[in-house]
Each structure stands twice: as structure tokens, then as C-alpha cells.
């Protein structure tokens, strides 16, 4: 990964952390070294405890590949995978296991997912508290 790509990724992580901090009323921040160590990108304190949040900011989505990466990182961290992504001039989207949103489904089944926007994601996070 080139320097420009790393800078774009870091910028996206800071942008999303600021948006989540504002909407959730808690400090959300980048996990420094996450890209180097192969871990999830965002730490969200108590509001996002148990979630491994992977952030992607690219013009051409590779959802299958990104979701696999998010799931692998979540397994290593013993957390629930969450993928946040967006392209230029587009809104943030979040992909989560269906079981994280609906108690009638198994959260470990990462093949059944729900995609939602920022406001919906924050509403689910607040509801889970």
C-alpha cells in the first residue's frame, strides 16, 4: 500500500471516528498501528465495546473481500465484525451481522448481513446499550 493510500485510509478513519463521537456522545478514535498489525481500525469505548470496526474509503467497493477481512479481524479480537465504507461524495454505509441487529438470528452467522447508514447504525448502537 502506497503512502497516498495510507493517508486516505487514516483520513477516513479520523472522519468516521469524529462522526461517531459526535452522534454517540462518547470518544471514538483510531487504533494507531491497526493497519500494520492487521487489526480493526476504530476503538469506541463502552458504546462500541465488543465491535471490531473496519473502515474502507475506496471508489470501487470490494465488499466480499472487505467483509472477509473484517470477519477475520473480529475473530482474532473475539468481537463482532462491522464494516464501514464509503466512496467520494457518498454517505457512510455499515455492514453488520443480522444477529447483531435482530436477536432472532445468530450473531456468529456472518453470511447473513444487514447494511445501513450512519444514523441507523448509531441508533442500533444506542439501543444495544
Backbone torsions as a table, in degrees:
resi	resn	phi	psi	omega
1	UNK	NA	130.8	-178.5
2	UNK	-78.3	168.8	-178.5
3	UNK	-60.2	-42.0	-179.9
4	UNK	-64.3	-39.4	178.7
5	UNK	-66.2	-41.5	178.2
6	UNK	-63.6	-41.5	179.5
7	UNK	-64.3	-41.0	178.4
8	UNK	-63.6	-42.1	178.2
9	UNK	-64.2	-43.8	178.7
10	UNK	-63.8	-39.4	177.9
11	UNK	-63.0	-42.3	178.6
12	UNK	-64.0	-41.0	178.9
13	UNK	-63.7	-42.4	177.6
14	UNK	-64.6	-43.0	179.2
15	UNK	-59.2	-49.0	-178.1
16	UNK	-67.7	-39.7	178.1
17	UNK	-59.7	-41.4	179.0
18	UNK	-65.5	-43.5	178.9
19	UNK	-62.4	-45.5	-179.6
20	UNK	-67.0	-40.0	177.4
21	UNK	-58.3	-45.1	-179.2
22	UNK	-63.9	-46.1	-174.4
23	UNK	-80.2	-27.0	-178.6
24	UNK	-97.7	-12.0	177.9
25	UNK	69.5	29.5	178.5
26	UNK	-143.7	161.8	-179.1
27	UNK	-77.4	120.8	175.3
28	UNK	-118.8	131.5	-175.9
29	UNK	-143.2	162.8	176.0
30	UNK	-68.3	146.9	170.7
31	UNK	-93.0	103.4	-178.7
32	UNK	-62.6	135.8	-179.8
33	UNK	85.0	1.1	-177.9
34	UNK	-61.9	-41.5	-179.7
35	UNK	-64.3	-41.6	180.0
36	UNK	-67.9	-40.4	-175.1
37	UNK	-86.9	-10.0	-179.6
38	UNK	77.5	25.6	179.4
39	UNK	-103.8	178.9	178.8
40	UNK	-70.4	162.5	-164.8
41	UNK	-93.2	-26.0	-169.5
42	UNK	-125.6	138.4	171.5
43	UNK	-110.1	131.0	-175.2
44	UNK	-124.2	21.0	178.3
45	UNK	58.3	-148.4	-173.8
46	UNK	-65.6	-32.9	-177.3
47	UNK	-67.2	-34.2	-178.1
48	UNK	-113.4	21.5	177.6
49	UNK	-61.5	134.0	-179.9
50	UNK	89.7	1.7	-178.5
51	UNK	-115.0	133.4	173.1
52	UNK	-105.2	102.1	-173.5
53	UNK	-95.2	116.4	177.0
54	UNK	-102.3	131.8	-174.8
55	UNK	-113.9	131.3	177.9
56	UNK	-130.5	137.2	178.8
57	UNK	-135.6	88.6	-177.8
58	UNK	-140.4	155.8	-178.0
59	UNK	-76.8	-34.7	-179.7
60	UNK	-110.0	107.1	-177.0
61	UNK	-66.1	141.8	173.1
62	UNK	-125.3	64.2	-170.4
63	UNK	-57.5	-41.2	179.9
64	UNK	-61.1	-47.6	179.0
65	UNK	-64.5	-46.0	-179.4
66	UNK	-63.5	-40.9	-179.0
67	UNK	-66.0	-40.6	176.8
68	UNK	-59.7	-43.7	178.7
69	UNK	-62.8	-45.4	179.7
70	UNK	-61.1	-41.6	-179.8
71	UNK	-67.0	-43.1	178.2
72	UNK	-60.3	-44.9	179.6
73	UNK	-65.6	-38.4	179.7
74	UNK	-65.1	-40.8	178.3
75	UNK	-60.7	-46.0	-179.9
76	UNK	-61.4	-32.8	-178.1
77	UNK	-94.5	-0.7	-176.4
78	UNK	55.5	47.8	-179.4
79	UNK	-132.1	175.3	178.4
80	UNK	-88.7	131.7	179.8
81	UNK	-74.1	137.6	172.5
82	UNK	-136.9	128.8	177.5
83	UNK	-110.0	124.2	175.1
84	UNK	-114.3	131.3	-176.8
85	UNK	-149.7	156.5	173.1
86	UNK	-164.3	155.3	172.6
87	UNK	-105.0	172.3	178.4
88	UNK	-56.6	138.9	177.5
89	UNK	58.8	24.6	177.3
90	UNK	-123.5	158.6	179.7
91	UNK	-79.1	157.2	175.1
92	UNK	-68.0	140.3	174.9
93	UNK	-122.7	147.6	-179.5
94	UNK	-126.4	132.2	175.8
95	UNK	-113.6	127.3	-177.8
96	UNK	-137.2	157.8	174.2
97	UNK	-63.9	140.7	179.8
98	UNK	-55.6	-37.7	-179.0
99	UNK	-65.5	-19.0	177.5
100	UNK	-76.7	-24.2	-178.5
101	UNK	-97.9	-35.8	-174.3
102	UNK	-125.5	117.7	-174.7
103	UNK	-62.8	-17.3	-179.1
104	UNK	-75.7	-2.9	-178.4
105	UNK	-121.9	155.4	-178.9
106	UNK	-78.1	122.4	-179.3
107	UNK	-65.3	-23.6	179.9
108	UNK	-75.1	-15.7	178.2
109	UNK	-81.1	95.0	-176.0
110	UNK	-86.3	2.2	176.3
111	UNK	-82.4	-20.0	177.5
112	UNK	-104.4	111.4	-173.5
113	UNK	-124.8	162.4	174.4
114	UNK	-125.4	138.8	175.6
115	UNK	-114.7	135.5	-176.1
116	UNK	-147.3	168.2	177.6
117	UNK	-86.9	179.7	-177.4
118	UNK	-60.1	-48.0	-177.5
119	UNK	-63.4	-40.7	179.0
120	UNK	-66.6	-41.6	178.3
121	UNK	-59.8	-47.0	-180.0
122	UNK	-63.8	-36.6	177.0
123	UNK	-63.2	-42.6	178.3
124	UNK	-63.9	-43.9	179.0
125	UNK	-59.1	-47.3	-179.8
126	UNK	-63.7	-38.8	-179.6
127	UNK	-65.8	-33.5	-178.5
128	UNK	-75.4	-13.4	-179.2
129	UNK	-68.0	NA	NA
